[in-house]
């Protein structure tokens, strides 16, 4: 078997969520920083939370603001 082909395994990898250690798992990195985990995900908690990743909602609202759909309907009715 070849030596040095596998990554180093860390059996005590700490998973951080918002600066707190939320769990310990085995992984190839010594620590992980996550944005969402099962303890904060609405599917598992039953709570409604809003997560905006990189301003996607604002980009969507700017794109479709100002009668975007009204223009499309006016163009469609001329056919």
ZADO-1210 file (C-alpha; in nm, 4 decimals, padded with zeros to 6 digits):
<atoms>
<atom x="00.0000" y="00.0000" z="00.0000" code="UNK" pos="1"/>
<atom x="00.1295" y="00.3469" z="-00.0878" code="UNK" pos="2"/>
<atom x="00.2201" y="00.5789" z="00.1970" code="UNK" pos="3"/>
<atom x="00.0970" y="00.9399" z="00.2226" code="UNK" pos="4"/>
<atom x="-00.1968" y="00.8983" z="-00.0159" code="UNK" pos="5"/>
<atom x="-00.4772" y="00.9511" z="00.2344" code="UNK" pos="6"/>
<atom x="-00.5603" y="01.2802" z="00.4093" code="UNK" pos="7"/>
<atom x="-00.5111" y="01.3093" z="00.7835" code="UNK" pos="8"/>
<atom x="-00.8203" y="01.2019" z="00.9770" code="UNK" pos="9"/>
<atom x="-00.9231" y="01.4114" z="01.2787" code="UNK" pos="10"/>
<atom x="-01.1641" y="01.2116" z="01.4980" code="UNK" pos="11"/>
<atom x="-01.2397" y="01.5150" z="01.7181" code="UNK" pos="12"/>
<atom x="-01.3270" y="01.7799" z="01.4552" code="UNK" pos="13"/>
<atom x="-01.5210" y="02.0619" z="01.6200" code="UNK" pos="14"/>
<atom x="-01.8141" y="02.2122" z="01.4272" code="UNK" pos="15"/>
<atom x="-01.8733" y="02.5838" z="01.4971" code="UNK" pos="16"/>
<atom x="-02.1999" y="02.7685" z="01.4386" code="UNK" pos="17"/>
<atom x="-02.1970" y="03.1429" z="01.5152" code="UNK" pos="18"/>
<atom x="-01.8827" y="03.1058" z="01.7245" code="UNK" pos="19"/>
<atom x="-02.0091" y="02.8178" z="01.9396" code="UNK" pos="20"/>
<atom x="-01.9113" y="02.4521" z="01.9203" code="UNK" pos="21"/>
<atom x="-02.2323" y="02.2682" z="01.8351" code="UNK" pos="22"/>
<atom x="-02.1004" y="01.9167" z="01.7785" code="UNK" pos="23"/>
<atom x="-01.7895" y="01.7058" z="01.7342" code="UNK" pos="24"/>
<atom x="-01.7475" y="01.4787" z="01.4327" code="UNK" pos="25"/>
<atom x="-01.4731" y="01.2926" z="01.2519" code="UNK" pos="26"/>
<atom x="-01.3384" y="01.4724" z="00.9449" code="UNK" pos="27"/>
<atom x="-01.0279" y="01.5527" z="00.7419" code="UNK" pos="28"/>
<atom x="-01.0058" y="01.9047" z="00.8886" code="UNK" pos="29"/>
<atom x="-00.9507" y="01.9951" z="01.2568" code="UNK" pos="30"/>
<atom x="-01.2475" y="02.2382" z="01.2708" code="UNK" pos="31"/>
<atom x="-01.5428" y="02.3455" z="01.0559" code="UNK" pos="32"/>
<atom x="-01.7413" y="02.6702" z="01.0528" code="UNK" pos="33"/>
<atom x="-02.0954" y="02.6290" z="00.9200" code="UNK" pos="34"/>
<atom x="-02.3761" y="02.8748" z="00.8406" code="UNK" pos="35"/>
<atom x="-02.6625" y="02.6271" z="00.8907" code="UNK" pos="36"/>
<atom x="-02.6855" y="02.3064" z="01.0905" code="UNK" pos="37"/>
<atom x="-02.9719" y="02.0794" z="01.1972" code="UNK" pos="38"/>
<atom x="-03.0169" y="02.2673" z="01.5256" code="UNK" pos="39"/>
<atom x="-03.0882" y="02.5920" z="01.3408" code="UNK" pos="40"/>
<atom x="-03.2607" y="02.4653" z="01.0262" code="UNK" pos="41"/>
<atom x="-03.6385" y="02.5354" z="01.0148" code="UNK" pos="42"/>
<atom x="-03.7140" y="02.1827" z="00.8908" code="UNK" pos="43"/>
<atom x="-03.5807" y="02.0310" z="01.2136" code="UNK" pos="44"/>
<atom x="-03.6733" y="02.3072" z="01.4598" code="UNK" pos="45"/>
<atom x="-04.0216" y="02.3869" z="01.3271" code="UNK" pos="46"/>
<atom x="-03.9474" y="02.7597" z="01.3493" code="UNK" pos="47"/>
<atom x="-03.9615" y="02.9937" z="01.0555" code="UNK" pos="48"/>
<atom x="-03.6335" y="03.1760" z="01.0024" code="UNK" pos="49"/>
<atom x="-03.5117" y="03.3865" z="00.7149" code="UNK" pos="50"/>
<atom x="-03.1637" y="03.3251" z="00.5756" code="UNK" pos="51"/>
<atom x="-03.0479" y="03.5665" z="00.3058" code="UNK" pos="52"/>
<atom x="-02.7326" y="03.4406" z="00.1421" code="UNK" pos="53"/>
<atom x="-02.5283" y="03.7120" z="-00.0288" code="UNK" pos="54"/>
<atom x="-02.8219" y="03.9499" z="-00.0849" code="UNK" pos="55"/>
<atom x="-03.0162" y="03.7208" z="-00.3171" code="UNK" pos="56"/>
<atom x="-03.3524" y="03.8522" z="-00.2040" code="UNK" pos="57"/>
<atom x="-03.2516" y="04.2147" z="-00.2661" code="UNK" pos="58"/>
<atom x="-03.1190" y="04.1297" z="-00.6141" code="UNK" pos="59"/>
<atom x="-03.4440" y="03.9491" z="-00.6940" code="UNK" pos="60"/>
<atom x="-03.6546" y="04.2424" z="-00.5706" code="UNK" pos="61"/>
<atom x="-03.4500" y="04.4939" z="-00.7738" code="UNK" pos="62"/>
<atom x="-03.4746" y="04.2781" z="-01.0854" code="UNK" pos="63"/>
<atom x="-03.8526" y="04.2420" z="-01.0726" code="UNK" pos="64"/>
<atom x="-03.9396" y="04.5860" z="-00.9312" code="UNK" pos="65"/>
<atom x="-04.1044" y="04.8610" z="-01.1330" code="UNK" pos="66"/>
<atom x="-04.3808" y="04.6798" z="-01.3210" code="UNK" pos="67"/>
<atom x="-04.1618" y="04.4087" z="-01.4736" code="UNK" pos="68"/>
<atom x="-04.4563" y="04.1734" z="-01.5166" code="UNK" pos="69"/>
<atom x="-04.6915" y="04.4481" z="-01.6333" code="UNK" pos="70"/>
<atom x="-04.4636" y="04.5138" z="-01.9331" code="UNK" pos="71"/>
<atom x="-04.4671" y="04.1437" z="-02.0202" code="UNK" pos="72"/>
<atom x="-04.8487" y="04.1256" z="-02.0099" code="UNK" pos="73"/>
<atom x="-04.8839" y="04.4339" z="-02.2301" code="UNK" pos="74"/>
<atom x="-04.6511" y="04.2804" z="-02.4874" code="UNK" pos="75"/>
<atom x="-04.8369" y="03.9507" z="-02.4768" code="UNK" pos="76"/>
<atom x="-05.1772" y="04.1135" z="-02.5324" code="UNK" pos="77"/>
<atom x="-05.0624" y="04.2743" z="-02.8588" code="UNK" pos="78"/>
<atom x="-05.0283" y="03.9342" z="-03.0265" code="UNK" pos="79"/>
</atoms>
